């Protein structure tokens, strides 16, 4: 029994050596392929990590830049109210009422200036649409059309409410009246005349 044991050990050693030799023969080719595969996976992981980092930085920067928008949007109607209060005036006022009105107007104007300065500090600016400006669908909202002799078709006739922009993002468009193309009497009769000729 003791003689058989060394023989078995020798056979095991031979088979292990044979397997090792086979591995040694196959290893250089497969190791190179494995190494290339590992390098490729590593490079892909690094690239994905870099892309994620850049995307996170961009999203964070946008959130910081445009964070004031949600805060400012409800205040726009407050500004509109102040501006409208400055425009509206009573028709008949006593001298005391006029003095109070002047004081009130001065206070409202000061308050309005302060609010607009605070908005400007945070990158919020007013969008003004003047008469004759070309209608810009990115900044203006057409609420009605009108015919005006001194304004070209597709241009602003009047601004009903100013708009606001936060950096390059629109918070609220300007509400405007747009000039429509005037239909001339000659065009209508010309069409009817064409129809009469066809009929």
LUMDRENMAR-880515 format. One record per residue: residue in three letters; y, z, x of N, C-alpha, C in turn. Coordinates in steps of 0.001 Angstrom, whole numbers, padded with zeros to 6 digits, always signed. Example, Ala and Ser with C-alpha at 12.3 -4.5 7.8 and 13.67 -1.06 7.14 Angstrom:
2
Ala-005690+007800+013190-004500+007800+012300-003300+007800+013200
Ser-002250+007080+012850-001060+007140+013670+000030+007870+012900
***
This chain:
199
Unk-001198+000000+000794+000000+000000+000000+001250+000000+000828
Unk+001185+000738+001904+002354+000795+002753+002586-000515+003474
Unk+001523-001304+003703+001672-002597+004360+002322-003627+003447
Unk+002076-003517+002164+002621-004490+001225+004122-004305+001017
Unk+004557-003138+001137+005962-002863+000888+006862-003592+001872
Unk+006602-003568+003176+007478-004317+004079+007457-005797+003792
Unk+006365-006319+003330+006276-007749+003031+007205-008099+001866
Unk+007164-007240+000875+008021-007480-000273+009488-007427+000141
Unk+009824-006469+001009+011193-006352+001490+011603-007599+002260
Unk+010674-008143+003072+010980-009355+003843+011216-010537+002920
Unk+010388-010637+001864+010551-011733+000902+011901-011626+000190
Unk+012241-010373-000194+013523-010158-000857+014676-010546+000049
Unk+014559-010178+001332+015607-010499+002297+015752-011996+002442
Unk+014591-012694+002496+014621-014144+002643+015275-014804+001433
Unk+014896-014341+000245+015497-014940-000954+016992-014650-000999
Unk+017425-013426-000627+018848-013104-000597+019584-013941+000433
Unk+018974-014140+001582+019596-014970+002617+019712-016409+002158
Unk+018676-016884+001449+018690-018250+000921+019793-018425-000115
Unk+019927-017434-000970+020989-017497-001981+022359-017440-001326
Unk+022460-016588-000285+023726-016479+000441+024086-017790+001110
Unk+023071-018479+001659+023313-019765+002315+023772-020804+001294
Unk+023132-020771+000115+023549-021700-000939+024998-021434-001370
Unk+025311-020106-001524+026672-019742-001893+027659-020185-000831
Unk+027266-020012+000433+028145-020397+001536+028395-021892+001516
Unk+027363-022660+001132+027536-024111+001085+028450-024525-000087
Unk+028341-023856-001225+029100-024209-002416+030507-023592-002387
Unk+030638-022486-001735+031857-021691-001789+033128-022411-001357
Unk+033170-023138-000262+034448-023738+000139+035050-024654-000927
Unk+034204-025437-001596+034726-026350-002612+035187-025593-003862
Unk+034320-024665-004324+034665-023949-005556+035796-022960-005322
Unk+035860-022369-004151+036942-021434-003855+038296-022136-003846
Unk+038325-023318-003289+039581-024084-003291+040037-024395-004709
Unk+039078-024785-005570+039406-025082-006964+039848-023810-007693
Unk+039119-022701-007434+039490-021424-008059+040877-020984-007608
Unk+041153-021149-006323+042460-020763-005782+043579-021597-006411
Unk+043336-022890-006546+044333-023756-007198+044562-023339-008655
Unk+043468-022987-009340+043577-022570-010740+044371-021266-010859
Unk+044096-020321-009949+044815-019043-009963+046296-019265-009647
Unk+046589-020129-008675+047987-020442-008335+048703-021054-009538
Unk+048020-021983-010216+048611-022640-011380+048921-021629-012483
Unk+047955-020713-012752+048166-019689-013774+049321-018776-013400
Unk+049392-018418-012124+050469-017544-011662+051832-018220-011813
Unk+051923-019491-011411+053184-020218-011538+053604-020362-013004
Unk+052643-020619-013875+052944-020730-015304+053440-019400-015867
Unk+052794-018311-015459+053205-016983-015928+054606-016644-015435
Unk+054902-016975-014171+056241-016728-013622+057297-017551-014361
Unk+056983-018814-014641+057926-019681-015353+058165-019165-016777
Unk+057090-018735-017440+057238-018206-018799+058059-016919-018794
Unk+057825-016089-017806+058588-014844-017677+060077-015145-017458
Unk+060380-016119-016612+061770-016499-016346+062431-017065-017604
Unk+061692-017894-018353+062225-018443-019606+062509-017335-020622
Unk+061600-016365-020720+061803-015239-021636+063022-014423-021232
Unk+063202-014214-019926+064346-013448-019441+065654-014158-019783
Unk+065696-015475-019544+066901-016245-019855+067206-016248-021348
Unk+066153-016424-022178+066344-016429-023631+066876-015073-024105
Unk+066316-013993-023563+066770-012651-023925+068234-012458-023540
Unk+068617-012882-022341+070014-012761-021901+070952-013563-022794
Unk+070534-014788-023169+071359-015636-024032+071520-014998-025425
Unk+070403-014495-025989+070465-013870-027312+071324-012614-027284
Unk+071192-011827-026224+071997-010616-026097+073475-010955-025982
Unk+073782-011977-025183+075172-012408-025013+075757-012878-026341
Unk+074979-013645-027126+075457-014115-028431+075677-012953-029387
Unk+074766-011981-029367+074925-010830-030262+076182-010043-029916
Unk+076438-009875-028632+077640-009149-028216+078890-009939-028596
Unk+078860-011250-028349+080022-012098-028620+080357-012161-030111
Unk+079332-012270-030963+079564-012490-032383+079310-011246-033244
Unk+079185-010087-032623+078905-008853-033372+080020-008499-034339
Unk+081243-008881-034048+082389-008516-034877+082440-009301-036185
Unk+081693-010377-036268+081757-011242-037447+081410-010524-038734
Unk+080315-009748-038728+079908-009043-039935+080923-007976-040328
Unk+081579-007390-039344+082606-006390-039612+083874-007053-040165
Unk+084238-008189-039589+085517-008819-039922+085496-009562-041252
Unk+084357-010121-041632+084295-010972-042826+084845-010272-044078
Unk+084475-009017-044376+085033-008359-045573+086534-008085-045466
Unk+087061-007974-044252+088482-007681-044080+089374-008902-044307
Unk+088787-010074-044335+089585-011286-044521+090289-011279-045872
Unk+089618-010790-046900+090258-010740-048212+091393-009713-048226
Unk+091281-008658-047410+092369-007685-047299+093595-008368-046696
Unk+093375-009151-045658+094480-009904-045062+095105-010852-046069
Unk+094256-011505-046847+094775-012407-047884+095666-011645-048859
Unk+095243-010447-049237+096032-009637-050162+097389-009279-049593
Unk+097420-008898-048312+098694-008590-047666+099601-009813-047647
Unk+099015-010931-047272+099810-012154-047177+100360-012551-048547
Unk+099530-012413-049569+099968-012764-050925+101051-011806-051409
Unk+100924-010522-051072+101935-009535-051471+103284-009858-050848
Unk+103270-010433-049652+104528-010799-049000+105156-012029-049642
Unk+104344-012878-050217+104842-014102-050837+105399-013826-052235
Unk+104676-012995-052997+105087-012704-054371+106365-011874-054395
Unk+107297-012280-055227+108533-011523-055406+108867-011483-056891
Unk+109425-010357-057306+109843-010241-058708+111096-011082-058918
Unk+111216-011636-060112+112357-012527-060386+113662-011754-060545
Unk+113632-010691-061309+114867-009919-061529+114667-008513-060990
Unk+115474-008151-060029+115374-006842-059399+116738-006167-059378
Unk+116739-004875-059568+117988-004123-059398+118218-003941-057902
Unk+119382-003436-057537+119685-003261-056110+118752-002235-055481
Unk+118393-001172-056233+117451-000184-055683+116072-000803-055494
Unk+115650-001596-056479+114360-002270-056371+114342-003212-055171
Unk+115450-003895-054944+115522-004812-053810+115389-004063-052488
Unk+116032-002892-052392+115925-002091-051170+114482-001636-050942
Unk+113840-001163-052032+112443-000748-051922+111554-001932-051556
Unk+111849-003064-052156+111063-004264-051867+111193-004661-050399
Unk+112406-004587-049857+112628-004932-048457+111840-003982-047552
Unk+111891-002669-047860+111139-001688-047061+109633-001959-047154
Unk+109176-002221-048373+107747-002500-048579+107325-003756-047830
Unk+108164-004782-047903+107850-006032-047189+107780-005797-045690
Unk+108720-005030-045156+108717-004737-043721+107447-003997-043316
Unk+107039-003029-044137+105819-002280-043836+104596-003186-043911
Unk+104545-004009-044943+103418-004933-045082+103364-005920-043922
Unk+104520-006449-043519+104557-007391-042402+104077-006733-041112
Unk+104510-005491-040880+104077-004769-039678+102570-004540-039705
Unk+102063-004151-040852+100621-003918-041003+099832-005208-040818
Unk+100337-006274-041400+099688-007576-041264+099657-008024-039804
Unk+100782-007844-039096+100831-008202-037662+099809-007400-036867
Unk+099723-006101-037140+098774-005247-036411+097338-005688-036648
Unk+097013-005984-037896+095641-006425-038198+095330-007750-037519
Unk+096279-008676-037549+096044-009973-036914+095927-009833-035397
Unk+096699-008917-034802+096584-008674-033359+095217-008083-033029
Unk+094742-007162-033873+093409-006580-033646+092344-007660-033764
Unk+092480-008548-034736+091531-009650-034877+091557-010538-033638
Unk+092747-010848-033160+092894-011716-031991+092224-011095-030762
Unk+092339-009772-030616+091704-009099-029476+090201-009318-029465
Unk+089605-009419-030645+088160-009594-030729+087748-011061-030892
Unk+088675-011981-030662+088337-013405-030685+088354-014033-032054
Unk+088963-013359-033034+089041-013906-034388+090405-014556-034562
Unk+090379-015852-034875+091661-016553-035029+091734-017250-036385
Unk+092953-017411-036848+093201-018021-038150+093127-019539-038030
Unk+092606-020177-039059+092565-021639-039141+093613-022057-040160
Unk+094618-022757-039706+095684-023224-040591+095501-024717-040840
Unk+095507-025102-042089+095450-026513-042454+096822-026896-042991
Unk+097512-027747-042246+098866-028150-042651+098811-029436-043470
Unk+099840-029635-044245+099936-030848-045058+099905-032066-044130
Unk+099027-033010-044445+098906-034224-043643+097801-034158-042598
Unk+097227-032960-042349+096102-032847-041408+094891-033575-041975
Unk+094106-034171-041100+092880-034824-041543+091892-033767-042022
Unk+091198-034034-043111+090206-033099-043638+089043-033018-042662
Unk+088675-031806-042257+087565-031562-041327+086546-030685-042042
Unk+085397-031262-042374+084393-030528-043147+083865-029303-042404
Unk+084033-029265-041071+083567-028115-040301+084504-026915-040444
Unk+085781-027164-040781+086770-026091-040860+087362-025911-042255
Unk+087268-026952-043087+087926-026925-044394+086911-026990-045529
Unk+087297-026403-046650+086516-026504-047874+087421-027112-048938
Unk+087089-028308-049387+087903-028985-050400+087558-028398-051768
Unk+088556-027812-052411+088325-027221-053732+088841-028116-054847
Unk+089715-029051-054506+090181-030027-055492+090785-031224-054783
Unk+091029-032273-055597+091655-033489-055076+092965-033721-055822
Unk+093880-034358-055132+095179-034637-055733+095699-035945-055156
Unk+096637-036548-055844+097272-037763-055344+098650-037385-054831
Unk+098950-037784-053618+100272-037522-053029+100721-038775-052307
Unk+101950-039194-052585+102463-040429-051990+102668-040314-050485
Unk+103041-039119-050023+103361-038958-048604+102170-038491-047763
Unk+100959-038453-048354+099761-038027-047619+098692-039093-047767
Unk+098055-039417-046664+096995-040434-046687+095736-039878-047347
Unk+094929-040760-047892+093678-040357-048526+092776-039673-047497
Unk+092097-038598-047926+091211-037866-047026+091932-036872-046137
Unk+093210-036645-046424+093998-035679-045652+094406-034508-046549
Unk+094791-033425-045926+095130-032194-046635+096479-032329-047334
Unk+096502-031993-048632+097748-031967-049399+098344-030558-049322
Unk+097492-029538-049477+097953-028143-049428+096801-027234-049038
Unk+097149-026121-048430+096154-025091-048113+096299-023969-049132
Unk+095201-023604-049780+095226-022534-050771+094908-021176-050140
Unk+094054-021192-049125+093696-019967-048422+093309-020346-047003
Unk+093833-019607-046029+093525-019950-044632+092091-019534-044295
Unk+091556-020144-043267+090209-019819-042817+090268-019010-041534
Unk+089112-018551-041086+089036-017770-039855+087824-018189-039048
Unk+087978-018060-037734+086942-018460-036797+086743-017325-035800
Unk+085478-017002-035474+085153-016023-034442+084657-016808-033245
Unk+085482-016868-032209+085231-017721-031037+085014-019150-031532
Unk+083776-019656-031475+083544-021027-031941+082751-021069-033249
Unk+082510-019909-033857+081769-019852-035118+082723-019652-036288
Unk+082435-020351-037364+083258-020273-038565+082898-019020-039352
Unk+083908-018173-039620+083702-017021-040498+083943-017417-041949
Unk+085008-018202-042142+085361-018639-043483+086187-019909-043366
Unk+085846-020962-044127+086641-022191-044050+087968-022053-044793
Unk+088927-022874-044416+090198-022929-045152+089957-023649-046468
Unk+090486-023074-047560+090386-023746-048858+091568-024686-048988
Unk+091286-025968-049195+092356-026960-049202+092246-027891-050405
Unk+093393-028515-050715+093454-029604-051684+093528-030882-050859
Unk+092666-031840-051169+092579-033080-050395+093148-034230-051209
Unk+093828-035123-050511+094399-036304-051163+093298-037322-051416
Unk+093227-037793-052652+092226-038822-052965+092893-040184-052983
Unk+092092-041189-052803+092619-042551-052812+093105-042874-054222
Unk+094302-043405-054299+094886-043723-055596+094315-045047-056089
Unk+093885-045056-057348+093375-046280-057961+094584-047031-058513
Unk+094766-048247-058046+095936-049033-058466+095626-049782-059749
Unk+096661-050013-060534+096493-050736-061801+095966-052138-061561
Unk+096422-052762-060499+095995-054125-060177+094502-054189-059890
Unk+093958-053110-059267+092528-053081-058964+091711-053021-060244
Unk+092170-052225-061213+091432-052095-062471+091469-053413-063249
Unk+092648-054047-063329+092756-055306-064083+092019-056419-063359
Unk+092031-056355-062031+091317-057382-061249+089836-057326-061535
Unk+089291-056082-061641+087862-055940-061947+087553-056466-063345
Unk+088462-056168-064289+088235-056631-065665+088322-058164-065738
Unk+089255-058734-064961+089400-060189-064943+088174-060856-064377
Unk+087578-060237-063323+086344-060771-062739+085225-060755-063756
Unk+085137-059642-064528+084080-059536-065529+084268-060597-066628
Unk+085554-060851-067000+085834-061846-068044+085425-063234-067573
Unk+085680-063499-066267+085318-064829-065746+083808-065019-065740
Unk+083078-063898-065393+081614-063994-065360+081067-064197-066766
Unk+081702-063512-067775+081200-063551-069159+081605-064802-069825
***
